[in-house]
Amino acid sequence: MIKILRQLHRIWFLFWIIFFFALFYPFYYLTSRNERYYGILNFFRKANSFLCSFFSGVFFAYHYEEKLDRNQTYIYCANHSSNLDIMIFCIMGHGKYHFMGKDELLNNPVLGIFFKTIDISVNRDSKISAFRAFKKAGENLEKGMSLVIFPEGKIDDHYPPKLGEFKNGPFRLAIDKNIPLVPVSLSNVWQINWDDGAKYGSKPGICDIYVHKPINTATMTTDDSDKLKEQVYQLIDSKLV
């Protein structure tokens, strides 16, 4: 019975995702045509995400170790276990921010419009693709666009999820561009909706998000990237359930 209810909730959640995406699509199309409107585009992404979560009974509790500066450009690094993770950062984000994600999202019926414009797609198995993606991300950071990235690179097939090995890219980028890095622990999100929800469904509930204190990278060199990666890994892992 519980499995049936979770699958019904997943269908209910998908309905609202499709409904509000269709409702907001004209605004997405217009604001994605020019970089100057990316802040407005993100405003609509925030509103869209909030409405979907509200009508689905899925809520997000953000716990900040330190208040973040709205005018500061950050690199947000988080664990990745659910499709809800993008929605979480759309609600959390301010102004001009963008995501980096797998290139399969270019063909996603909902996310495709973003990964063809504001967001960055990357083929994790291609060094050339990764180089181009991080080069573009660096250029965007210099323009004041914060970056949201999941350093595991994918949602692992293991259930319950375990924190996977981190890629080096975001940590080298943070040091190279002198951008503060914010570790974020998406604590129990997988319990609400793991991966895309196809296998175990989803359910209403509260997702706990722990936003750790920003790490200043201004005094670091590229030799410190492995140390920074390990530091971020330990911080994120410390709040996972």
C-alpha positions, 0 to 999 in steps of 0.5 A, a space after each residue: 500500500 505504501 509503495 502505491 501511495 508513493 507512486 501516486 504522489 510521484 505522479 501528482 508531483 510530476 503533474 505540477 512540475 509539467 503544469 507550472 513549467 508549461 505556465 512559465 514557459 513563455 517567460 523562460 523562452 523570452 528571458 533565456 534569449 539574452 544574458 542580461 535577463 538571466 536574473 529574471 529567468 532565475 526569479 521565475 525558476 524560483 517561483 516555479 520551484 516553490 509552487 511545485 513543492 508547495 502543491 506537492 507537499 514537499 518543503 525545504 528547511 534551510 539551515 545556514 551556518 552563516 548568513 550568505 552575502 546576496 551580492 557575493 559570487 559563490 560556488 555551491 558544492 552539494 551531494 546529489 541524490 535526487 532530482 529535487 536537488 535542482 529545485 532546492 537551489 532554485 529556491 535558495 539562489 538569488 540573482 544570476 546563478 547557473 548550474 553545471 550538469 550532465 549533457 543528457 539534460 540537454 534533451 530533458 523536456 523540462 530542463 533542456 531550455 536551461 542547459 541550452 542557454 543559462 546552464 552548462 552541460 558537460 560530458 563527464 567522460 570527455 576531457 575536452 567537454 569538461 575543459 570547455 565546461 569549466 572554461 565557460 563556468 570560469 567566464 560566468 563567475 567573472 561576470 558575477 554568476 554563482 555556480 551550483 555544481 554536484 562534484 560527485 558528477 551523478 546520482 549513484 545507483 546505490 540505495 540508500 545513497 552513499 557520498 561518492 568520490 568528488 571530481 577535482 574541477 570545482 575546487 581548482 576553479 574556486 581557487 583559480 578564480 578566488 571564489 568562496 566555496 559553499 559546501 551544502 549538505 542535502 541531508 535527507 532529500 533522498 528519503 523524500 524522493 530518490 533519483 527520479 522517484 521511478 523506483 521508490 516513488 516520492 512522498 510529502 515531507 520536509 527536506 533538511 538542507 545544511 548550508 555550511 560556512 563559505 570557505 575563502 579560497 583567496 589565499 590558496 594555490 592549485 596545490 591546495 585543491 586536493 586539501 580543499 576537496 577533502 575538506 568539503 567532502 568531510 563537511 558535506 558528509 558530516 550532515 548526511 543521514 
